[in-house]
């Protein structure tokens, strides 16, 4: 398969974001193991290799669909989610059931709409997987939010979950700006301008107002850190941390992880956004200890 130079650049940016996402996911997930709790305080790395979770597996599908179609095709994305679904990667029960039913011929539209008594899921799953899409659309943040919205509906149809995905994609697109990353305030202002009014948006405005806070625990107490696994309890803090760490992946990871909560997801969002930018590359030694991406990831597709 061949592609023009602009598509190659898009893939390169998206892969950089995906690697940061998978590292944040895999390393963050190690701190769900009680034996590793003390390591967080001392900022010591747990034993390797670090295995990634559903956050990374679903992000790989997002990138695979972008590489094949050049945009989000919802039917193709649903099929990829279902075909590559590994029950042991930590999916929630509702998504496990939904993906199994899609494999058996179910319609994702009906299944996603029926979740949680017809309200749709407001979880953080659509946001945790979407940073590579934002990096793909670094030249068009508005399109990044549009495509993220389309992608979210495949599994998450509650408005807050959709806006959470839009916010993360916007942040990754802005961080990946070829001209260089924005300031912390510029990043959050840019995201706020691109998402509709919502609980996620209100959280992002609070996050912007707390950028000068150095105590991440206090910030997490206000914004949430994913303990409720909802988009509005997860995305504002993860983007607060990313905004403050656009040039320092290592420092930002520890800040994100040390507050606890849904650590693999907050760190996946953080990692995907920061690694999308030119100055946010993760430590090579950390990447070497992270489980490799699955063979079907389109790393060499074009």
C-alpha positions in Angstrom: 0.0 0.0 0.0 1.3 3.4 -0.9 0.3 6.8 0.3 1.2 10.5 -0.1 3.6 12.3 2.2 0.8 14.0 4.2 -0.8 10.6 5.0 2.6 9.2 6.0 3.1 12.2 8.4 -0.3 11.6 9.8 0.5 8.0 10.5 3.8 8.8 12.1 2.2 11.3 14.5 -0.6 8.9 15.3 1.9 6.1 16.0 3.9 8.3 18.3 0.7 9.1 20.2 -0.3 5.4 20.3 3.1 4.4 21.7 2.8 7.0 24.5 -0.8 5.9 25.1 0.3 2.2 25.4 3.1 3.1 27.7 0.9 5.1 30.0 -1.7 2.4 29.9 0.7 -0.5 30.5 2.9 1.2 33.2 -0.1 2.7 34.9 -1.9 -0.6 35.1 1.0 -2.0 37.1 -0.1 0.2 40.0 -3.3 -1.8 40.5 -1.1 -4.5 41.9 -0.8 -4.1 45.7 2.8 -5.1 45.8 3.6 -2.1 43.6 1.8 0.5 45.6 4.9 1.6 47.5 6.8 2.2 44.3 4.6 5.1 43.4 5.7 7.2 46.3 9.4 6.6 45.5 8.9 6.8 41.8 10.4 3.4 41.2 9.5 1.4 38.2 7.8 -2.0 38.7 9.2 -5.2 37.3 8.9 -5.5 33.5 7.5 -6.3 31.0 4.4 -4.1 31.4 1.3 -5.3 29.6 -1.2 -3.0 28.2 -5.0 -3.2 28.6 -8.2 -2.6 26.6 -7.2 1.1 26.4 -4.4 0.2 24.0 -6.2 -2.6 22.2 -9.1 -0.3 21.2 -6.7 2.6 20.3 -5.0 0.2 17.8 -8.4 -0.3 16.2 -8.9 3.4 15.9 -5.6 3.8 14.1 -6.2 0.7 11.9 -9.5 2.2 10.7 -7.9 5.6 10.0 -5.0 4.0 8.1 -7.5 2.0 5.9 -10.2 4.5 5.4 -8.6 7.9 6.0 -11.4 8.7 8.5 -13.6 6.9 11.0 -15.9 4.4 9.4 -18.2 3.3 12.3 -19.1 -0.1 10.9 -15.4 -0.9 10.3 -14.5 0.4 13.8 -17.2 -1.8 15.5 -15.9 -4.8 13.5 -12.3 -4.2 14.5 -13.2 -3.7 18.2 -15.2 -7.0 18.1 -12.6 -9.0 16.1 -9.7 -8.0 18.2 -11.5 -8.1 21.6 -9.4 -10.0 24.2 -11.6 -10.7 27.2 -8.5 -10.7 29.5 -7.4 -7.1 28.7 -9.7 -5.6 31.4 -12.8 -4.6 29.5 -15.8 -3.6 31.5 -18.7 -6.2 31.6 -21.0 -4.1 29.5 -18.4 -3.7 26.7 -17.4 -7.4 26.9 -21.0 -8.4 26.3 -21.5 -5.8 23.6 -18.5 -6.9 21.6 -19.4 -10.6 21.9 -22.8 -9.8 20.5 -21.4 -7.8 17.6 -19.2 -10.8 16.8 -22.4 -12.9 16.8 -24.1 -10.6 14.3 -25.6 -7.9 16.6 -26.0 -4.3 15.4 -23.7 -2.0 17.3 -26.2 0.9 16.9 -28.9 -1.0 18.9 -26.4 -2.5 21.4 -24.7 0.8 22.2 -28.0 2.7 22.5 -29.5 0.2 24.8 -26.7 0.3 27.4 -27.6 1.6 30.9 -31.3 1.6 30.4 -31.1 3.4 27.1 -29.0 6.3 28.4 -25.8 4.9 26.8 -22.5 4.6 28.6 -21.0 7.8 30.1 -17.8 5.9 30.9 -14.2 6.9 29.9 -13.7 4.2 27.3 -14.3 6.4 24.3 -11.8 9.0 25.6 -9.1 6.5 26.6 -8.5 5.2 23.1 -8.8 8.4 21.0 -5.5 10.4 21.3 -4.0 8.9 18.2 -6.9 10.2 16.2 -6.2 13.7 17.5 -2.6 13.3 16.4 -3.7 12.1 13.0 -5.7 15.4 12.6 -3.1 17.7 14.0 -3.6 20.0 11.0 -7.4 20.3 11.7 -8.4 20.2 15.4 -12.0 20.8 14.5 -12.1 17.7 12.3 -10.4 15.8 15.1 -13.3 16.6 17.4 -15.8 15.7 14.7 -14.2 12.3 14.0 -13.8 11.6 17.7 -17.5 12.2 18.1 -18.3 9.7 15.4 -15.9 7.2 16.9 -17.4 7.4 20.4 -20.9 6.5 19.3 -19.9 3.0 18.4 -19.7 2.1 22.0 -20.6 5.2 24.1 -23.7 7.2 23.3 -24.1 9.3 26.5 -23.3 12.9 25.6 -20.6 13.2 28.4 -18.7 10.2 27.1 -18.8 11.6 23.6 -17.6 15.0 24.7 -14.8 13.4 26.7 -13.6 11.7 23.5 -13.9 15.0 21.7 -11.8 16.8 24.3 -9.0 14.3 24.3 -8.8 14.3 20.5 -8.7 18.1 20.5 -5.9 18.1 23.1 -3.8 15.6 21.1 -4.4 17.5 17.9 -3.3 20.8 19.5 -0.3 19.1 21.2 0.8 17.7 17.8 0.8 21.0 16.1 3.8 20.9 13.7 4.6 24.5 14.8 5.2 23.2 18.3 3.0 22.6 21.4 0.9 25.3 22.9 1.3 26.7 26.4 -0.6 24.9 29.1 -3.3 27.5 29.2 -3.4 27.6 25.4 -3.9 23.9 25.3 -6.9 23.9 27.6 -8.4 27.1 26.2 -8.2 25.4 22.7 -9.9 22.3 23.9 -12.6 24.2 25.8 -13.3 26.2 22.6 -13.8 23.0 20.6 -16.2 21.1 22.9 -19.8 21.8 23.6 -21.1 22.8 27.1 -21.2 19.8 29.3 -19.9 18.4 32.6 -16.7 17.6 30.9 -16.4 21.1 29.6 -17.1 22.5 33.1 -14.3 20.3 34.5 -11.9 21.5 31.8 -12.6 25.1 32.8 -11.9 24.2 36.4 -8.7 22.4 35.2 -7.6 25.6 33.4 -8.1 27.6 36.5 -6.0 25.2 38.5 -3.0 25.1 36.2 -0.8 26.9 38.8 -1.6 24.3 41.5 1.4 22.1 42.2 -0.5 19.6 44.5 -1.9 17.0 42.1 -3.8 15.4 44.9 -5.8 18.6 45.5 -6.5 19.0 41.8 -7.7 15.4 41.6 -9.9 15.9 44.6 -11.7 18.7 42.7 -11.6 17.3 39.2 -11.8 13.5 39.9 -9.2 11.0 38.7 -11.4 8.2 37.2 -12.5 6.6 40.4 -16.1 6.6 39.0 -14.8 5.7 35.5 -17.0 8.4 34.0 -15.7 10.7 31.3 -16.3 13.8 33.4 -14.5 12.3 36.4 -11.5 11.3 34.2 -10.8 13.6 31.3 -10.4 17.0 33.0 -7.6 15.8 35.4 -5.8 13.8 32.7 -5.7 16.9 30.4 -4.7 19.1 33.3 -1.7 16.8 33.8 -1.0 16.7 30.1 -1.1 20.4 29.7 1.4 20.9 32.5 3.8 18.2 31.1 3.9 18.7 27.3 7.7 18.6 27.3 8.3 16.1 30.1 6.6 12.7 29.7 8.4 11.1 32.7 7.5 13.9 35.2 3.9 14.0 34.0 3.5 10.3 34.2 4.4 10.2 37.9 2.2 13.2 38.7 -0.8 11.5 36.9 -0.2 8.1 38.5 0.4 9.1 42.0 -3.1 10.4 42.6 -4.6 6.9 42.1 -8.0 6.3 40.6 -8.3 4.7 37.2 -4.6 4.9 36.7 -4.2 3.0 33.5 -6.8 5.2 31.8 -5.7 8.6 33.1 -2.1 7.7 32.2 -3.2 6.4 28.8 -4.9 9.7 28.0 -2.0 11.7 29.4 0.5 9.6 27.5 -1.3 9.8 24.2 -1.7 13.5 24.3 1.9 14.3 25.4 3.6 11.9 23.1 1.7 13.4 20.1 3.9 16.5 20.4 7.4 16.9 19.2 8.8 17.5 22.7 6.8 14.8 24.5 8.6 11.6 23.5 8.5 9.0 26.3 11.8 7.6 27.7 13.2 5.0 25.4 14.0 2.7 28.3 10.4 2.8 29.3 9.2 2.0 25.8 11.6 -1.0 25.7 9.9 -2.4 28.8 6.4 -2.0 27.5 4.6 -4.9 25.7 4.9 -4.5 22.0 1.8 -3.3 20.0 -0.2 -6.1 18.4 1.0 -7.3 15.0 -2.1 -6.1 13.3 -1.4 -2.4 14.2 -0.7 -0.6 11.0 2.8 0.5 12.0 4.2 -0.3 8.5 1.0 0.0 6.6 2.0 2.9 4.4 
